[in-house]
Amino acid sequence: MTNTETGGDLGAVELGTTVRVRIERMAHGGEGIGTVDGRVIFVAGAFPGDTAEVRVTKAKRSFLRGQVEKIIEPSDMRGPWRCEAARHGAGCCDYAALTPQAELQLKEEVLRDQLARIGGLTVDNLTVTALEPDSQWRTRTRLGVDAQGRAGVRRLGSHEIVSEVACSQPVEGLLEGIVGSDSRTFRPGAEVVAVMGDDGQRHVVETRKASRGRRTERIDKALEGPSEVSHTVAGHTFTFPVTAFWQAHRRAPEAYSERIERWLSEALGNREGDKPQVGWDLYGGVGLFVPPLATALGERAKIYSVDASHAATDTPQPCLEPYDVVVRGSRVERCLGTLPAPQAVVLDPPRTGAGADVVHGIAQAGPRAVVHIGCDPATFARDLRAWGENGYGVAKMELINAFPGTHHSEVMALLIPGERRG
């Protein structure tokens, strides 16, 4: 064993070596960071304050990556395990060993670090909010199926399925009879999507496994319940295919909608006597944010909702009939030049972020206010840097812990032209 306190030859630490590591800080992506023989090591399953025995799973000249074998001295940030599946090695809840307070602290630290390193921002107007509940919060889940037809969450860093115990994230009843020793079996190699509607109806379908970084929306077989699900937010009921995107945390749609309406209303001010306002709802999915965007812009607002997902845009939403909405089934970057100039924009891009070209295209249209939602601190920080380069700064920012027990979080920012950055 190589002890980090004694140093050693850089060549001594090789693939498969077990080393003793003191974790100093957290990396974006949920790994703890320490040093071994002068090299940074990223350790899955370790947190600041831990001293651990770590098996090296990747050895490069400039860095190492490892997996915890044994915790020698636990961090004060640790508490009782909050997810049995994660305790059995599943990759679902990688922060399940932390106390909720420590989880929030680390997420804020990681976000601030990414904003500084990538975005060049030191933020003094950041608020942090924990969405409740912090267990049984997920209304939809996608599971893998092993060669024996058993469904479950994939083991951390592996294609292996943990099928004996269920994750703590799904709402009550969502995985009953689907995950566990006495559960039904499915088509080997398939993926199972289980969704709970607001009416208590469970929907279970089989889909094909998607390539890495992609999601499959095609339903191969409906196993339980209709192939469409309904959710109601602020009196608006949306009905759409179970494989279409919807916010995972059951409180997230209402929380985000409330902030969009309030932030944009405050930023746009009194609009009496103005000509009809235009709003863009980009990466809009089924149109969840159309009502709060339209309300903020006024009763004569015209909203353009853009999303590339056919599962989302091909489903008309009766709840949006009172609004003047144009739905475009298109990739956002292909559509920007065809839309009339907006007064306000809401964008909720995927984990990869919007990117500099999309940000530039929006900024060129000159909106008076933008609400940008991000679910990855690194790509969110990159996008904020692009906003700054295009003359927009942060007026408000809020980190929302919409993925309790995991290293993921959501961040919302209100951007205003000429606003002081940070």
Secondary structure, DSSP 4 states (H G I P E B T S, - for coil): -EETTT---GGG--TT-EEEEE--EE-TTSEEEEEETTEEEEEET--TT-EEEEEEEEE-SSEEEEEEEEEEE--TTB-S-S-HHHHTTBSS-TTTTB-HHHHHHHHHHHHHHHHHHTT----SSEEEEEPSPSSS-BSEEEEEE-TTS-EEEEBTTSS-EE-SS--S-BPTTSSTTTSSTT-----TTEEEEEEE-TTS-EEEEEEEPPPTT------SEEEES-SEEEEEETTEEEEEETTS---SBTTHHHHHHHHHHHHHHHHH---TTPPPPEEEEET-TTTTTHHHHHHHH-TT-EEEEEES-HHHHTS--GGGTTSEEEEEES-HHHHGGGSPPPSEEEE---TT---HHHHHHHHHT--SEEEEEES-HHHHHHHHHHHHHTTEEEEEEEEEE-STTSS--EEEEEEEETPPP-
